Amino acid sequence: MSQHESRWSLAHTGNRILLAVIAGALIACLCGGTDLPVATQLVILLGVGGVTYALVTLLHRTRR
């Protein structure tokens, strides 16, 4: 019998994407109080989201 992973775990791609979006949005909101241009804030949002997704995916794959 194989074990099924919880649908709330980071094994699901959608959950990793959601975590990356939330992390990116949080950092972008923190940057929103600064005088950074909107384009720079968008780059920060995408960068933090991408790094978060890559890191969580890498950590998940090494645990298998």
PDB file with SEQRES, HELIX, SHEET and CRYST1 records, atoms N, CA, C and O in Angstrom:
SEQRES   1 A   64  MET SER GLN HIS GLU SER ARG TRP SER LEU ALA HIS THR          
SEQRES   2 A   64  GLY ASN ARG ILE LEU LEU ALA VAL ILE ALA GLY ALA LEU          
SEQRES   3 A   64  ILE ALA CYS LEU CYS GLY GLY THR ASP LEU PRO VAL ALA          
SEQRES   4 A   64  THR GLN LEU VAL ILE LEU LEU GLY VAL GLY GLY VAL THR          
SEQRES   5 A   64  TYR ALA LEU VAL THR LEU LEU HIS ARG THR ARG ARG              
HELIX    1 AA1 THR A   13  GLY A   32  1                                  20    
HELIX    2 AA2 VAL A   38  THR A   62  1                                  25    
CRYST1    1.000    1.000    1.000  90.00  90.00  90.00 P 1           1          
ATOM      1  N   MET A   1       0.839  -1.168   0.000  1.00  0.00           N  
ATOM      2  CA  MET A   1       0.000   0.000   0.000  1.00  0.00           C  
ATOM      3  C   MET A   1       0.891   1.241   0.000  1.00  0.00           C  
ATOM      4  O   MET A   1       1.775   1.371   0.847  1.00  0.00           O  
ATOM      5  N   SER A   2       0.668   2.125  -0.920  1.00  0.00           N  
ATOM      6  CA  SER A   2       1.483   3.337  -0.989  1.00  0.00           C  
ATOM      7  C   SER A   2       0.845   4.440  -0.161  1.00  0.00           C  
ATOM      8  O   SER A   2      -0.376   4.507  -0.019  1.00  0.00           O  
ATOM      9  N   GLN A   3       1.677   5.284   0.371  1.00  0.00           N  
ATOM     10  CA  GLN A   3       1.177   6.408   1.158  1.00  0.00           C  
ATOM     11  C   GLN A   3       0.813   7.547   0.232  1.00  0.00           C  
ATOM     12  O   GLN A   3       1.536   7.836  -0.722  1.00  0.00           O  
ATOM     13  N   HIS A   4      -0.300   8.192   0.507  1.00  0.00           N  
ATOM     14  CA  HIS A   4      -0.699   9.362  -0.251  1.00  0.00           C  
ATOM     15  C   HIS A   4      -0.299  10.595   0.538  1.00  0.00           C  
ATOM     16  O   HIS A   4      -0.531  10.681   1.744  1.00  0.00           O  
ATOM     17  N   GLU A   5       0.301  11.538  -0.152  1.00  0.00           N  
ATOM     18  CA  GLU A   5       0.713  12.763   0.517  1.00  0.00           C  
ATOM     19  C   GLU A   5      -0.500  13.655   0.719  1.00  0.00           C  
ATOM     20  O   GLU A   5      -1.440  13.630  -0.076  1.00  0.00           O  
ATOM     21  N   SER A   6      -0.474  14.425   1.761  1.00  0.00           N  
ATOM     22  CA  SER A   6      -1.547  15.357   2.047  1.00  0.00           C  
ATOM     23  C   SER A   6      -1.681  16.361   0.910  1.00  0.00           C  
ATOM     24  O   SER A   6      -0.683  16.784   0.326  1.00  0.00           O  
ATOM     25  N   ARG A   7      -2.905  16.736   0.600  1.00  0.00           N  
ATOM     26  CA  ARG A   7      -3.086  17.711  -0.470  1.00  0.00           C  
ATOM     27  C   ARG A   7      -2.631  19.097  -0.044  1.00  0.00           C  
ATOM     28  O   ARG A   7      -2.565  20.006  -0.871  1.00  0.00           O  
ATOM     29  N   TRP A   8      -2.319  19.270   1.220  1.00  0.00           N  
ATOM     30  CA  TRP A   8      -1.820  20.551   1.724  1.00  0.00           C  
ATOM     31  C   TRP A   8      -0.289  20.584   1.749  1.00  0.00           C  
ATOM     32  O   TRP A   8       0.297  21.600   2.124  1.00  0.00           O  
ATOM     33  N   SER A   9       0.352  19.508   1.363  1.00  0.00           N  
ATOM     34  CA  SER A   9       1.815  19.463   1.403  1.00  0.00           C  
ATOM     35  C   SER A   9       2.414  20.203   0.213  1.00  0.00           C  
ATOM     36  O   SER A   9       1.714  20.547  -0.739  1.00  0.00           O  
ATOM     37  N   LEU A  10       3.694  20.436   0.283  1.00  0.00           N  
ATOM     38  CA  LEU A  10       4.395  21.117  -0.799  1.00  0.00           C  
ATOM     39  C   LEU A  10       4.753  20.162  -1.932  1.00  0.00           C  
ATOM     40  O   LEU A  10       5.496  20.526  -2.844  1.00  0.00           O  
ATOM     41  N   ALA A  11       4.221  18.930  -1.874  1.00  0.00           N  
ATOM     42  CA  ALA A  11       4.435  17.991  -2.955  1.00  0.00           C  
ATOM     43  C   ALA A  11       3.615  18.390  -4.175  1.00  0.00           C  
ATOM     44  O   ALA A  11       3.947  18.013  -5.298  1.00  0.00           O  
ATOM     45  N   HIS A  12       2.565  19.137  -3.963  1.00  0.00           N  
ATOM     46  CA  HIS A  12       1.709  19.576  -5.063  1.00  0.00           C  
ATOM     47  C   HIS A  12       2.238  20.884  -5.639  1.00  0.00           C  
ATOM     48  O   HIS A  12       2.530  21.825  -4.901  1.00  0.00           O  
ATOM     49  N   THR A  13       2.358  20.936  -6.945  1.00  0.00           N  
ATOM     50  CA  THR A  13       2.903  22.109  -7.630  1.00  0.00           C  
ATOM     51  C   THR A  13       2.090  23.361  -7.325  1.00  0.00           C  
ATOM     52  O   THR A  13       2.655  24.436  -7.122  1.00  0.00           O  
ATOM     53  N   GLY A  14       0.786  23.229  -7.292  1.00  0.00           N  
ATOM     54  CA  GLY A  14      -0.069  24.378  -7.013  1.00  0.00           C  
ATOM     55  C   GLY A  14       0.215  25.007  -5.664  1.00  0.00           C  
ATOM     56  O   GLY A  14       0.174  26.230  -5.528  1.00  0.00           O  
ATOM     57  N   ASN A  15       0.502  24.185  -4.664  1.00  0.00           N  
ATOM     58  CA  ASN A  15       0.826  24.703  -3.337  1.00  0.00           C  
ATOM     59  C   ASN A  15       2.160  25.435  -3.337  1.00  0.00           C  
ATOM     60  O   ASN A  15       2.314  26.449  -2.656  1.00  0.00           O  
ATOM     61  N   ARG A  16       3.133  24.922  -4.106  1.00  0.00           N  
ATOM     62  CA  ARG A  16       4.430  25.603  -4.190  1.00  0.00           C  
ATOM     63  C   ARG A  16       4.284  26.943  -4.904  1.00  0.00           C  
ATOM     64  O   ARG A  16       4.915  27.928  -4.520  1.00  0.00           O  
ATOM     65  N   ILE A  17       3.445  26.978  -5.951  1.00  0.00           N  
ATOM     66  CA  ILE A  17       3.218  28.235  -6.669  1.00  0.00           C  
ATOM     67  C   ILE A  17       2.521  29.233  -5.757  1.00  0.00           C  
ATOM     68  O   ILE A  17       2.892  30.406  -5.727  1.00  0.00           O  
ATOM     69  N   LEU A  18       1.514  28.780  -5.011  1.00  0.00           N  
ATOM     70  CA  LEU A  18       0.803  29.662  -4.093  1.00  0.00           C  
ATOM     71  C   LEU A  18       1.752  30.232  -3.043  1.00  0.00           C  
ATOM     72  O   LEU A  18       1.688  31.424  -2.743  1.00  0.00           O  
ATOM     73  N   LEU A  19       2.625  29.409  -2.484  1.00  0.00           N  
ATOM     74  CA  LEU A  19       3.597  29.886  -1.504  1.00  0.00           C  
ATOM     75  C   LEU A  19       4.523  30.926  -2.125  1.00  0.00           C  
ATOM     76  O   LEU A  19       4.833  31.933  -1.489  1.00  0.00           O  
ATOM     77  N   ALA A  20       4.969  30.694  -3.358  1.00  0.00           N  
ATOM     78  CA  ALA A  20       5.859  31.638  -4.035  1.00  0.00           C  
ATOM     79  C   ALA A  20       5.153  32.965  -4.292  1.00  0.00           C  
ATOM     80  O   ALA A  20       5.749  34.029  -4.122  1.00  0.00           O  
ATOM     81  N   VAL A  21       3.892  32.908  -4.700  1.00  0.00           N  
ATOM     82  CA  VAL A  21       3.137  34.143  -4.953  1.00  0.00           C  
ATOM     83  C   VAL A  21       2.931  34.919  -3.662  1.00  0.00           C  
ATOM     84  O   VAL A  21       3.072  36.142  -3.645  1.00  0.00           O  
ATOM     85  N   ILE A  22       2.602  34.225  -2.588  1.00  0.00           N  
ATOM     86  CA  ILE A  22       2.394  34.898  -1.305  1.00  0.00           C  
ATOM     87  C   ILE A  22       3.691  35.535  -0.820  1.00  0.00           C  
ATOM     88  O   ILE A  22       3.684  36.670  -0.343  1.00  0.00           O  
ATOM     89  N   ALA A  23       4.797  34.818  -0.937  1.00  0.00           N  
ATOM     90  CA  ALA A  23       6.088  35.378  -0.501  1.00  0.00           C  
ATOM     91  C   ALA A  23       6.459  36.594  -1.342  1.00  0.00           C  
ATOM     92  O   ALA A  23       6.897  37.613  -0.808  1.00  0.00           O  
ATOM     93  N   GLY A  24       6.282  36.486  -2.657  1.00  0.00           N  
ATOM     94  CA  GLY A  24       6.584  37.618  -3.532  1.00  0.00           C  
ATOM     95  C   GLY A  24       5.694  38.810  -3.252  1.00  0.00           C  
ATOM     96  O   GLY A  24       6.166  39.947  -3.231  1.00  0.00           O  
ATOM     97  N   ALA A  25       4.401  38.564  -3.034  1.00  0.00           N  
ATOM     98  CA  ALA A  25       3.462  39.656  -2.754  1.00  0.00           C  
ATOM     99  C   ALA A  25       3.777  40.322  -1.420  1.00  0.00           C  
ATOM    100  O   ALA A  25       3.659  41.541  -1.291  1.00  0.00           O  
ATOM    101  N   LEU A  26       4.174  39.536  -0.438  1.00  0.00           N  
ATOM    102  CA  LEU A  26       4.528  40.103   0.863  1.00  0.00           C  
ATOM    103  C   LEU A  26       5.730  41.032   0.754  1.00  0.00           C  
ATOM    104  O   LEU A  26       5.716  42.136   1.298  1.00  0.00           O  
ATOM    105  N   ILE A  27       6.755  40.594   0.062  1.00  0.00           N  
ATOM    106  CA  ILE A  27       7.935  41.431  -0.122  1.00  0.00           C  
ATOM    107  C   ILE A  27       7.598  42.662  -0.959  1.00  0.00           C  
ATOM    108  O   ILE A  27       8.087  43.756  -0.677  1.00  0.00           O  
ATOM    109  N   ALA A  28       6.761  42.490  -1.990  1.00  0.00           N  
ATOM    110  CA  ALA A  28       6.369  43.628  -2.825  1.00  0.00           C  
ATOM    111  C   ALA A  28       5.566  44.647  -2.011  1.00  0.00           C  
ATOM    112  O   ALA A  28       5.718  45.853  -2.204  1.00  0.00           O  
ATOM    113  N   CYS A  29       4.724  44.171  -1.115  1.00  0.00           N  
ATOM    114  CA  CYS A  29       3.960  45.087  -0.250  1.00  0.00           C  
ATOM    115  C   CYS A  29       4.894  45.857   0.679  1.00  0.00           C  
ATOM    116  O   CYS A  29       4.698  47.045   0.933  1.00  0.00           O  
ATOM    117  N   LEU A  30       5.901  45.169   1.174  1.00  0.00           N  
ATOM    118  CA  LEU A  30       6.866  45.849   2.041  1.00  0.00           C  
ATOM    119  C   LEU A  30       7.640  46.902   1.256  1.00  0.00           C  
ATOM    120  O   LEU A  30       7.986  47.954   1.794  1.00  0.00           O  
ATOM    121  N   CYS A  31       7.908  46.620  -0.008  1.00  0.00           N  
ATOM    122  CA  CYS A  31       8.603  47.583  -0.861  1.00  0.00           C  
ATOM    123  C   CYS A  31       7.673  48.708  -1.314  1.00  0.00           C  
ATOM    124  O   CYS A  31       8.138  49.765  -1.740  1.00  0.00           O  
ATOM    125  N   GLY A  32       6.372  48.486  -1.224  1.00  0.00           N  
ATOM    126  CA  GLY A  32       5.403  49.488  -1.646  1.00  0.00           C  
ATOM    127  C   GLY A  32       5.463  50.757  -0.826  1.00  0.00           C  
ATOM    128  O   GLY A  32       5.077  51.823  -1.305  1.00  0.00           O  
ATOM    129  N   GLY A  33       5.938  50.661   0.392  1.00  0.00           N  
ATOM    130  CA  GLY A  33       6.063  51.833   1.248  1.00  0.00           C  
ATOM    131  C   GLY A  33       7.290  52.669   0.918  1.00  0.00           C  
ATOM    132  O   GLY A  33       7.483  53.745   1.485  1.00  0.00           O  
ATOM    133  N   THR A  34       8.103  52.187   0.021  1.00  0.00           N  
ATOM    134  CA  THR A  34       9.303  52.921  -0.375  1.00  0.00           C  
ATOM    135  C   THR A  34       9.025  53.710  -1.641  1.00  0.00           C  
ATOM    136  O   THR A  34       7.926  53.641  -2.191  1.00  0.00           O  
ATOM    137  N   ASP A  35       9.994  54.442  -2.095  1.00  0.00           N  
ATOM    138  CA  ASP A  35       9.839  55.248  -3.305  1.00  0.00           C  
ATOM    139  C   ASP A  35      10.317  54.515  -4.559  1.00  0.00           C  
ATOM    140  O   ASP A  35      10.683  55.149  -5.549  1.00  0.00           O  
ATOM    141  N   LEU A  36      10.314  53.192  -4.517  1.00  0.00           N  
ATOM    142  CA  LEU A  36      10.744  52.419  -5.683  1.00  0.00           C  
ATOM    143  C   LEU A  36       9.689  52.521  -6.781  1.00  0.00           C  
ATOM    144  O   LEU A  36       8.492  52.532  -6.493  1.00  0.00           O  
ATOM    145  N   PRO A  37      10.122  52.593  -8.025  1.00  0.00           N  
ATOM    146  CA  PRO A  37       9.158  52.600  -9.132  1.00  0.00           C  
ATOM    147  C   PRO A  37       8.390  51.276  -9.203  1.00  0.00           C  
ATOM    148  O   PRO A  37       8.866  50.246  -8.727  1.00  0.00           O  
ATOM    149  N   VAL A  38       7.208  51.319  -9.798  1.00  0.00           N  
ATOM    150  CA  VAL A  38       6.359  50.129  -9.888  1.00  0.00           C  
ATOM    151  C   VAL A  38       7.058  49.013 -10.661  1.00  0.00           C  
ATOM    152  O   VAL A  38       6.917  47.842 -10.308  1.00  0.00           O  
ATOM    153  N   ALA A  39       7.793  49.348 -11.686  1.00  0.00           N  
ATOM    154  CA  ALA A  39       8.504  48.329 -12.468  1.00  0.00           C  
ATOM    155  C   ALA A  39       9.518  47.585 -11.598  1.00  0.00           C  
ATOM    156  O   ALA A  39       9.666  46.369 -11.719  1.00  0.00           O  
ATOM    157  N   THR A  40      10.201  48.296 -10.740  1.00  0.00           N  
ATOM    158  CA  THR A  40      11.173  47.673  -9.838  1.00  0.00           C  
ATOM    159  C   THR A  40      10.467  46.769  -8.838  1.00  0.00           C  
ATOM    160  O   THR A  40      10.951  45.679  -8.531  1.00  0.00           O  
ATOM    161  N   GLN A  41       9.325  47.218  -8.332  1.00  0.00           N  
ATOM    162  CA  GLN A  41       8.558  46.400  -7.394  1.00  0.00           C  
ATOM    163  C   GLN A  41       8.072  45.117  -8.060  1.00  0.00           C  
ATOM    164  O   GLN A  41       8.044  44.059  -7.431  1.00  0.00           O  
ATOM    165  N   LEU A  42       7.690  45.211  -9.333  1.00  0.00           N  
ATOM    166  CA  LEU A  42       7.246  44.034 -10.073  1.00  0.00           C  
ATOM    167  C   LEU A  42       8.399  43.046 -10.268  1.00  0.00           C  
ATOM    168  O   LEU A  42       8.216  41.835 -10.146  1.00  0.00           O  
ATOM    169  N   VAL A  43       9.574  43.568 -10.569  1.00  0.00           N  
ATOM    170  CA  VAL A  43      10.755  42.701 -10.722  1.00  0.00           C  
ATOM    171  C   VAL A  43      11.069  42.009  -9.393  1.00  0.00           C  
ATOM    172  O   VAL A  43      11.417  40.828  -9.375  1.00  0.00           O  
ATOM    173  N   ILE A  44      10.948  42.733  -8.293  1.00  0.00           N  
ATOM    174  CA  ILE A  44      11.181  42.152  -6.965  1.00  0.00           C  
ATOM    175  C   ILE A  44      10.164  41.056  -6.684  1.00  0.00           C  
ATOM    176  O   ILE A  44      10.520  39.989  -6.184  1.00  0.00           O  
ATOM    177  N   LEU A  45       8.892  41.315  -7.006  1.00  0.00           N  
ATOM    178  CA  LEU A  45       7.833  40.326  -6.801  1.00  0.00           C  
ATOM    179  C   LEU A  45       8.139  39.051  -7.572  1.00  0.00           C  
ATOM    180  O   LEU A  45       8.067  37.955  -7.015  1.00  0.00           O  
ATOM    181  N   LEU A  46       8.480  39.185  -8.844  1.00  0.00           N  
ATOM    182  CA  LEU A  46       8.777  38.017  -9.674  1.00  0.00           C  
ATOM    183  C   LEU A  46      10.046  37.307  -9.222  1.00  0.00           C  
ATOM    184  O   LEU A  46      10.108  36.077  -9.223  1.00  0.00           O  
ATOM    185  N   GLY A  47      11.054  38.076  -8.836  1.00  0.00           N  
ATOM    186  CA  GLY A  47      12.312  37.482  -8.384  1.00  0.00           C  
ATOM    187  C   GLY A  47      12.145  36.685  -7.102  1.00  0.00           C  
ATOM    188  O   GLY A  47      12.612  35.551  -7.005  1.00  0.00           O  
ATOM    189  N   VAL A  48      11.481  37.276  -6.125  1.00  0.00           N  
ATOM    190  CA  VAL A  48      11.265  36.577  -4.848  1.00  0.00           C  
ATOM    191  C   VAL A  48      10.378  35.361  -5.058  1.00  0.00           C  
ATOM    192  O   VAL A  48      10.625  34.302  -4.482  1.00  0.00           O  
ATOM    193  N   GLY A  49       9.345  35.509  -5.881  1.00  0.00           N  
ATOM    194  CA  GLY A  49       8.475  34.367  -6.168  1.00  0.00           C  
ATOM    195  C   GLY A  49       9.223  33.238  -6.850  1.00  0.00           C  
ATOM    196  O   GLY A  49       9.050  32.072  -6.497  1.00  0.00           O  
ATOM    197  N   GLY A  50      10.045  33.576  -7.818  1.00  0.00           N  
ATOM    198  CA  GLY A  50      10.820  32.562  -8.534  1.00  0.00           C  
ATOM    199  C   GLY A  50      11.818  31.847  -7.644  1.00  0.00           C  
ATOM    200  O   GLY A  50      11.949  30.625  -7.699  1.00  0.00           O  
ATOM    201  N   VAL A  51      12.513  32.605  -6.834  1.00  0.00           N  
ATOM    202  CA  VAL A  51      13.491  32.007  -5.914  1.00  0.00           C  
ATOM    203  C   VAL A  51      12.788  31.125  -4.889  1.00  0.00           C  
ATOM    204  O   VAL A  51      13.267  30.036  -4.574  1.00  0.00           O  
ATOM    205  N   THR A  52      11.658  31.588  -4.369  1.00  0.00           N  
ATOM    206  CA  THR A  52      10.912  30.794  -3.391  1.00  0.00           C  
ATOM    207  C   THR A  52      10.452  29.478  -4.007  1.00  0.00           C  
ATOM    208  O   THR A  52      10.601  28.417  -3.401  1.00  0.00           O  
ATOM    209  N   TYR A  53       9.889  29.552  -5.220  1.00  0.00           N  
ATOM    210  CA  TYR A  53       9.418  28.331  -5.881  1.00  0.00           C  
ATOM    211  C   TYR A  53      10.578  27.364  -6.130  1.00  0.00           C  
ATOM    212  O   TYR A  53      10.460  26.168  -5.864  1.00  0.00           O  
ATOM    213  N   ALA A  54      11.687  27.880  -6.635  1.00  0.00           N  
ATOM    214  CA  ALA A  54      12.843  27.028  -6.920  1.00  0.00           C  
ATOM    215  C   ALA A  54      13.390  26.382  -5.650  1.00  0.00           C  
ATOM    216  O   ALA A  54      13.726  25.198  -5.643  1.00  0.00           O  
ATOM    217  N   LEU A  55      13.477  27.160  -4.590  1.00  0.00           N  
ATOM    218  CA  LEU A  55      14.011  26.640  -3.329  1.00  0.00           C  
ATOM    219  C   LEU A  55      13.110  25.561  -2.743  1.00  0.00           C  
ATOM    220  O   LEU A  55      13.592  24.510  -2.321  1.00  0.00           O  
ATOM    221  N   VAL A  56      11.811  25.815  -2.714  1.00  0.00           N  
ATOM    222  CA  VAL A  56      10.883  24.830  -2.161  1.00  0.00           C  
ATOM    223  C   VAL A  56      10.865  23.568  -3.016  1.00  0.00           C  
ATOM    224  O   VAL A  56      10.806  22.463  -2.477  1.00  0.00           O  
ATOM    225  N   THR A  57      10.914  23.713  -4.333  1.00  0.00           N  
ATOM    226  CA  THR A  57      10.935  22.553  -5.222  1.00  0.00           C  
ATOM    227  C   THR A  57      12.210  21.749  -5.017  1.00  0.00           C  
ATOM    228  O   THR A  57      12.172  20.520  -4.960  1.00  0.00           O  
ATOM    229  N   LEU A  58      13.322  22.432  -4.910  1.00  0.00           N  
ATOM    230  CA  LEU A  58      14.598  21.748  -4.692  1.00  0.00           C  
ATOM    231  C   LEU A  58      14.602  21.011  -3.355  1.00  0.00           C  
ATOM    232  O   LEU A  58      15.050  19.867  -3.277  1.00  0.00           O  
ATOM    233  N   LEU A  59      14.109  21.657  -2.313  1.00  0.00           N  
ATOM    234  CA  LEU A  59      14.073  21.011  -0.993  1.00  0.00           C  
ATOM    235  C   LEU A  59      13.131  19.831  -0.995  1.00  0.00           C  
ATOM    236  O   LEU A  59      13.408  18.826  -0.340  1.00  0.00           O  
ATOM    237  N   HIS A  60      12.023  19.922  -1.713  1.00  0.00           N  
ATOM    238  CA  HIS A  60      11.076  18.807  -1.769  1.00  0.00           C  
ATOM    239  C   HIS A  60      11.692  17.609  -2.484  1.00  0.00           C  
ATOM    240  O   HIS A  60      11.520  16.470  -2.050  1.00  0.00           O  
ATOM    241  N   ARG A  61      12.397  17.858  -3.563  1.00  0.00           N  
ATOM    242  CA  ARG A  61      12.988  16.755  -4.333  1.00  0.00           C  
ATOM    243  C   ARG A  61      14.116  16.064  -3.582  1.00  0.00           C  
ATOM    244  O   ARG A  61      14.333  14.867  -3.773  1.00  0.00           O  
ATOM    245  N   THR A  62      14.834  16.780  -2.740  1.00  0.00           N  
ATOM    246  CA  THR A  62      15.936  16.166  -2.005  1.00  0.00           C  
ATOM    247  C   THR A  62      15.427  15.322  -0.838  1.00  0.00           C  
ATOM    248  O   THR A  62      16.169  14.489  -0.317  1.00  0.00           O  
ATOM    249  N   ARG A  63      14.180  15.521  -0.417  1.00  0.00           N  
ATOM    250  CA  ARG A  63      13.619  14.757   0.690  1.00  0.00           C  
ATOM    251  C   ARG A  63      13.079  13.422   0.256  1.00  0.00           C  
ATOM    252  O   ARG A  63      12.801  12.582   1.112  1.00  0.00           O  
ATOM    253  N   ARG A  64      12.915  13.177  -1.037  1.00  0.00           N  
ATOM    254  CA  ARG A  64      12.360  11.905  -1.520  1.00  0.00           C  
ATOM    255  C   ARG A  64      13.298  10.767  -1.285  1.00  0.00           C  
ATOM    256  O   ARG A  64      12.986   9.628  -1.632  1.00  0.00           O  
TER     257      ARG A  64                                                      
END                                                                             
